[in-house]
Amino acid sequence: MVFYCDRQSNHLISSISVLAITIGLVAGQSASEKSLAQTSTTPPPTGVLSINGAGASTVNTLFVGTGTTAPFSPQNSWFNFYGVGNPPSLNDPAGATNGPVNSAVTFRYASVGSGAGLTAFFSQTVPPASPGPTILPPVSFAASDDPLAGTQVEQVVTTGSGKPNSGKAIQVPVVGVGITLSYNRTGLTIPAAGLRLSRNTYCGILNGSITNWNDSRIRTDNGGAVIAANLPIRVVRRSDSSGSTFVLSTHLNTACQTAATSGLQTTSVWNRGVGSVSTSGTVPPTPPANTVVWPASFLSASGGGAVATTISSTTGAIGYVDSATRLARSLPAALLRNKAGTYVGPTTAGIQGALSGGTIVTYGAAPANRLVRIDNLADPAPSTAYPISTASYLLFYDRYADTTIATNIRAFINWALGGTPTSSPTADSIAIARGYAPLPAAIKTQSRNVVNTFVNTTSP
């Protein structure tokens, strides 16, 4: 049996019932990954304002921190360094090392996935406590790896009793992230320079046509080295509504389309659809719109953390996880051949190389241009680019009932994307240490300008 689901940004916003599908991704995260989000309903300290949001799991490491040891512990995550930690013990009492930059605010974040975060944002309804995590009301922001576009630009939030925010969405990119092909080293002989995968090879692996680590194409990519004499490849994919799946499949649909234009063997051509929800089964002649149909032999897990866990515990495994999760879990990742023919890994420099080739696009009735996204990232052209790179986005409202919330959101964005006020460590250094890539200066400026102009208490 084959199950099909639609891409979240097209349908989840208008259908709260889909929330139950997406929110299940947190079940695959470890206790340490969920610890901060699960305490997000605890009352803030007296005199501290709680600003609450939900969304993509890819930014959970950056926003609230994961694990127990530096640099991945909750200390010095963006939210727990800028504001009062959750719990406050995450801040250095002297304020010298671990913040807070702003002692009057605490940011709470429920890592429930892009689809569930957008649903919570547009309905102004906090995610349910079970399976959780959830946040305190009201919802003040969302995070997504699959930015709004098209008809969604003019989507108006639900208003009513207990829903104090209104108007239309503000959307800005805040940080770059890579989608890695991470693998289990057990039984593999990896060259000193790392595992290299050409387009012909990684397209074939993810299409299901390359099934063993002894495949001649893998040997050719690595200078003739025998990576394994005979070891089946076990691909691990996401089973939940995921921006990571959307980013990956968009790239594959561009880079692996035809043998004529890509120089690929016909068996490596991507024909399994584009979307943010993973499905399994036999590929029909034309996959349903906004879906990915994975081979039934692939393993699946809900959430990036669970995919990483499955890779770590499965001999021969390879799967896609974001660059921050890969780093936090100490998983090796392949160097991928980009459009320019260069092998590049999912490093900060590689992700920034991809972002440098992106194009800033704004949406919204002029002169508002309330939504910003970075286009031309499906197959970036720069020789330094890591080929599967994207940006993560924050969404705000253009009208807040509470002036203090709007003021503190603007202050946070100016710190995160502009370094004002200055701090040590900086927002950029925190992001780099956790496997992300700071945005190019021009994109940071665009994001700050949009937030400073439109995040306020009256409609633009």
C-alpha positions in Angstrom: 0.0 0.0 0.0 1.2 3.5 -0.8 0.2 6.5 1.3 0.4 10.1 -0.2 0.5 13.3 1.7 0.7 16.9 0.5 3.5 19.4 1.1 2.9 21.1 4.3 3.2 24.7 3.1 0.4 24.2 0.6 -2.1 22.4 2.8 -1.1 22.2 6.5 -1.7 25.9 7.1 -5.3 25.6 6.1 -5.9 22.3 7.7 -5.2 22.0 11.4 -6.1 18.3 11.3 -2.7 17.6 9.7 -1.1 18.7 12.9 -1.3 15.2 14.3 0.8 13.9 11.4 3.6 16.4 11.7 3.9 16.7 15.5 4.8 13.0 15.7 8.4 13.8 14.6 9.4 14.7 18.2 8.9 11.2 19.3 12.2 10.3 17.7 14.2 12.9 19.5 16.3 12.0 22.6 15.4 13.3 26.0 18.2 15.7 26.0 17.0 17.2 22.7 13.5 17.7 24.0 14.5 18.8 27.5 14.3 22.6 26.9 11.1 22.4 24.8 9.4 20.2 27.3 9.9 22.7 30.1 8.5 25.5 27.9 5.3 25.7 29.8 6.9 26.5 33.1 6.1 30.0 34.3 8.9 32.5 33.6 10.7 34.2 36.5 9.0 37.2 37.9 9.4 40.3 35.7 10.5 38.2 32.7 8.4 38.2 29.5 7.9 34.8 27.8 7.9 35.0 23.9 6.7 31.6 22.6 7.0 29.9 19.2 7.1 26.5 17.4 8.4 25.0 14.2 11.3 23.3 12.4 13.4 20.7 14.2 16.5 21.8 12.2 16.9 24.9 14.3 16.3 23.2 17.7 20.1 22.9 18.3 20.6 26.6 17.5 17.6 27.9 19.4 17.5 25.9 22.6 20.5 23.5 22.5 20.8 19.8 22.5 22.9 17.3 24.4 24.8 17.8 27.7 28.3 18.9 26.7 29.6 22.1 25.0 29.2 23.4 22.4 25.9 21.5 22.0 24.5 21.9 25.5 21.7 24.4 26.1 24.2 27.0 27.3 25.0 29.4 24.6 22.2 28.5 22.3 20.6 31.6 20.8 17.6 31.7 23.0 19.4 30.8 26.2 22.2 33.2 25.6 20.2 36.2 24.4 17.4 35.8 27.0 16.8 34.3 30.4 17.6 30.6 30.2 14.9 28.0 30.6 15.5 27.1 33.4 17.4 30.3 34.5 20.3 28.2 35.7 21.4 27.9 32.1 22.7 31.5 32.4 25.9 32.3 34.2 24.8 34.1 37.4 27.5 36.7 36.7 26.3 37.2 33.1 29.8 37.0 31.8 29.8 33.7 29.9 26.4 32.4 29.2 24.2 35.5 29.1 21.6 36.8 29.2 22.1 39.7 26.8 18.5 40.7 27.7 17.4 39.8 31.2 13.8 41.0 30.7 12.8 38.2 28.2 12.8 34.5 27.7 12.2 32.7 24.4 10.3 29.4 24.5 10.4 27.0 21.5 8.6 23.8 20.7 10.5 21.8 18.1 7.4 20.2 16.4 8.4 20.5 12.7 7.8 23.1 10.1 4.2 22.0 9.2 3.0 21.9 12.8 4.8 25.2 13.6 3.0 27.0 10.7 -0.3 25.5 11.7 0.2 26.8 15.3 1.3 30.2 13.9 -1.6 30.8 11.6 -4.3 29.4 14.0 -2.6 31.0 17.0 -3.2 27.7 18.8 -0.3 26.1 20.8 0.7 22.6 19.9 -1.1 20.0 22.1 0.7 18.7 25.2 0.5 15.1 24.0 2.7 13.9 22.3 4.2 17.4 22.8 6.2 19.4 23.3 4.1 22.5 23.6 4.5 26.2 24.6 2.7 28.8 26.6 0.1 30.9 24.8 0.1 33.1 22.9 2.0 32.0 19.9 4.3 34.8 18.8 6.5 33.3 16.1 7.2 30.2 14.0 10.2 28.6 12.3 10.2 26.8 8.9 12.7 25.4 6.4 10.0 25.5 3.7 9.2 29.2 3.3 5.9 30.6 2.3 5.3 31.7 -1.3 2.6 32.2 -3.9 -0.9 32.4 -2.5 0.3 31.9 1.0 1.8 35.4 1.0 -1.5 37.0 1.9 -2.6 34.4 4.4 -4.2 36.1 7.4 -3.9 34.6 10.8 -7.0 33.4 12.7 -8.4 35.9 15.2 -10.8 35.5 18.0 -11.0 34.9 21.7 -7.5 34.3 23.2 -5.8 35.1 19.9 -4.3 38.6 20.5 -2.1 38.8 17.4 -3.4 39.5 13.9 -2.7 40.6 10.4 -0.4 38.9 7.9 2.9 37.1 8.2 6.4 38.5 8.3 9.0 36.0 7.0 12.8 36.4 7.1 15.7 34.0 6.7 17.9 33.8 9.8 20.6 31.1 9.3 22.0 28.7 6.7 21.9 24.9 7.1 23.0 21.9 5.0 21.2 18.7 4.5 23.9 16.0 4.8 24.2 12.5 3.6 25.5 11.0 6.9 26.5 7.4 7.2 27.5 4.6 9.6 31.3 3.8 9.4 31.0 0.3 10.6 32.3 -2.1 8.0 33.5 0.7 5.7 37.0 1.6 4.8 36.9 5.4 4.3 39.8 7.2 2.5 41.7 9.8 4.6 40.2 12.6 2.5 36.7 11.4 3.4 33.9 9.6 1.5 33.2 11.2 -1.9 29.9 10.7 -3.8 29.5 12.0 -7.3 26.1 13.1 -8.6 25.8 9.8 -10.5 26.3 8.0 -7.2 24.3 9.9 -4.6 21.4 10.2 -7.1 21.5 6.5 -7.6 21.7 5.7 -3.9 18.7 7.9 -3.1 16.8 6.6 -6.1 17.3 3.1 -4.9 19.3 1.9 -7.9 22.7 1.6 -6.1 22.2 -0.9 -3.3 25.7 -2.0 -2.2 28.8 -0.2 -0.9 30.9 -2.2 -3.3 29.2 -0.6 -6.4 31.8 0.4 -9.0 30.5 4.0 -9.1 31.4 4.4 -5.4 34.8 3.0 -6.0 35.4 5.3 -9.0 34.4 8.4 -6.9 37.0 7.4 -4.3 40.0 6.8 -6.6 39.4 3.1 -6.9 39.3 2.5 -3.2 37.2 -0.5 -2.0 34.9 1.1 0.5 33.4 -2.3 1.4 33.8 -5.7 -0.2 30.1 -6.6 0.1 27.8 -4.6 2.3 24.2 -3.7 1.5 23.3 0.0 1.6 20.5 0.8 4.1 19.0 4.2 3.2 17.2 6.0 6.1 14.6 8.6 5.2 12.2 10.8 7.1 8.7 9.5 7.6 7.2 12.8 8.8 6.3 16.1 7.2 9.7 17.6 6.9 11.4 20.7 5.3 14.5 18.6 5.1 12.8 16.1 2.7 11.5 19.1 0.6 15.0 20.6 0.4 16.6 17.3 -0.5 14.0 16.2 -3.1 14.0 19.7 -4.7 17.8 19.4 -5.2 17.5 15.8 -6.5 14.8 16.9 -8.9 17.2 19.6 -10.3 20.5 17.8 -10.2 19.4 14.3 -11.2 16.8 14.9 -13.8 18.0 13.6 -17.1 20.9 11.6 -18.4 21.3 14.0 -21.3 21.8 17.1 -19.2 23.4 15.6 -16.1 25.6 12.9 -17.6 23.9 10.3 -15.4 23.1 6.7 -16.1 19.4 6.4 -16.6 19.0 4.3 -13.4 20.3 7.3 -11.4 17.7 9.9 -12.7 15.4 11.2 -9.9 11.8 10.2 -10.7 10.3 9.9 -7.2 8.7 13.3 -6.9 9.3 16.5 -4.9 7.7 17.3 -1.6 8.1 17.6 2.1 6.2 14.5 3.2 7.9 11.1 2.7 5.9 8.1 1.4 6.9 4.6 0.5 5.9 2.2 -2.2 6.1 1.6 -5.9 6.6 4.7 -8.0 3.5 5.4 -10.2 4.1 6.9 -13.7 3.6 10.4 -12.2 3.9 10.8 -8.4 1.1 12.8 -6.9 1.8 16.5 -6.5 4.1 17.5 -3.6 4.9 14.0 -2.6 8.0 11.8 -2.5 7.6 8.1 -3.0 10.6 6.3 -1.5 11.6 2.7 -2.3 9.8 0.3 0.1 13.2 -1.1 1.1 14.3 2.2 2.7 14.2 2.5 6.5 12.2 5.3 8.0 12.2 7.4 11.2 10.2 10.4 12.4 12.3 13.5 13.0 15.9 14.3 12.3 17.1 13.0 15.7 15.5 9.6 15.1 17.0 9.4 11.6 20.4 10.1 13.1 19.8 7.4 15.8 18.8 4.9 13.1 21.9 5.6 11.1 24.1 5.2 14.2 22.6 1.8 15.0 22.4 0.3 11.5 25.4 -1.2 9.7 25.6 0.0 6.2 23.2 2.9 6.8 23.2 6.3 5.0 20.5 8.9 5.4 19.8 12.6 5.3 20.0 14.8 8.4 20.7 18.5 8.8 24.2 19.7 9.4 23.6 20.6 13.1 22.2 17.2 14.0 25.0 15.5 12.2 27.6 17.5 14.1 25.8 17.0 17.5 25.6 13.2 16.9 29.2 12.9 15.6 28.1 11.3 12.4 30.5 11.3 9.4 29.0 12.9 6.2 29.9 12.5 2.6 31.5 15.1 0.4 29.2 15.7 -2.5 30.1 16.8 -6.0 28.5 20.1 -6.8 27.4 21.7 -10.0 30.8 23.1 -10.7 32.4 19.6 -10.3 34.0 20.2 -6.9 33.6 17.8 -3.9 32.4 19.9 -0.9 31.4 18.8 2.6 28.5 20.3 4.7 30.8 22.8 6.5 30.0 26.4 7.4 32.1 27.5 4.4 30.3 25.1 2.0 26.9 26.3 3.1 27.9 29.9 2.9 29.3 29.2 -0.6 25.8 28.0 -1.6 24.1 31.0 0.0 26.4 33.4 -1.8 24.8 32.2 -5.1 21.3 32.7 -3.8 18.9 35.5 -4.9 16.8 37.5 -2.4 13.2 37.5 -3.4 10.5 39.6 -1.6 6.8 39.1 -1.6 3.8 41.2 -0.5 1.9 44.1 -1.8 4.3 47.0 -2.6 5.9 48.7 -0.8 5.4 46.2 2.1 7.5 43.2 0.8 6.9 41.5 4.1 8.2 38.1 3.2 11.8 37.4 2.2 13.1 34.1 0.8 16.3 33.0 -0.8 15.9 31.4 -4.2 18.3 29.6 -6.6 19.5 27.2 -4.0 18.2 24.0 -5.6 21.5 23.5 -7.3 23.9 26.3 -6.4 26.5 27.3 -9.0 29.6 28.5 -7.0 32.5 26.1 -6.9 32.7 26.4 -3.1 29.0 25.5 -2.6 27.8 22.5 -0.7 25.1 21.4 -3.1 22.2 20.6 -0.6 22.0 23.9 1.3 19.1 26.0 2.4 18.1 28.7 4.9 15.8 28.4 7.9 13.2 31.1 8.4 11.4 32.9 11.2 7.8 34.1 10.9 6.3 36.9 12.9 3.0 38.8 12.8 2.6 42.4 11.5 0.4 43.2 14.4 1.1 42.4 18.1 -1.4 43.3 20.8 1.5 43.5 23.3 3.9 46.2 22.4 6.6 44.7 24.6 6.6 41.4 22.6 7.0 43.3 19.3 9.8 45.4 20.8 11.7 42.4 22.1 11.4 40.5 18.9 12.9 43.4 17.0 15.7 43.5 19.6 16.4 39.8 19.3 16.6 39.9 15.5 19.0 42.9 15.6 21.3 40.9 18.0 21.0 37.6 16.0 21.5 39.2 12.6 23.3 42.4 13.3 25.4 41.9 16.5 23.7 44.8 18.3 24.3 44.8 21.2 27.6 43.2 20.8 28.2 40.0 22.9 30.8 37.4 23.4 30.2 34.8 22.1 28.5 36.4 19.1 25.3 35.0 17.5 27.4 34.0 14.5 30.0 32.2 16.5 27.2 30.3 18.4 25.7 29.2 15.0 29.1 28.2 13.5 30.0 26.1 16.6 26.7 24.2 16.2 27.0 23.4 12.5 25.1 26.3 10.9 26.2 29.0 8.6 25.7 32.8 9.2 23.8 34.5 6.3 25.6 36.8 3.9 25.6 40.4 5.1 23.2 41.6 2.5 20.6 39.0 3.4 21.0 39.8 7.1 20.4 43.5 6.4 17.2 42.7 4.4 15.9 40.5 7.2 16.6 43.1 9.9 14.9 45.9 7.8 11.8 43.8 7.3 11.4 43.0 11.0 12.2 46.5 12.2 9.7 48.0 9.7 6.8 45.6 10.1 6.9 43.8 13.4 4.8 46.4 15.4 1.5 46.9 17.0 -0.4 48.3 14.1 -0.9 47.0 10.5 1.6 48.5 8.0 
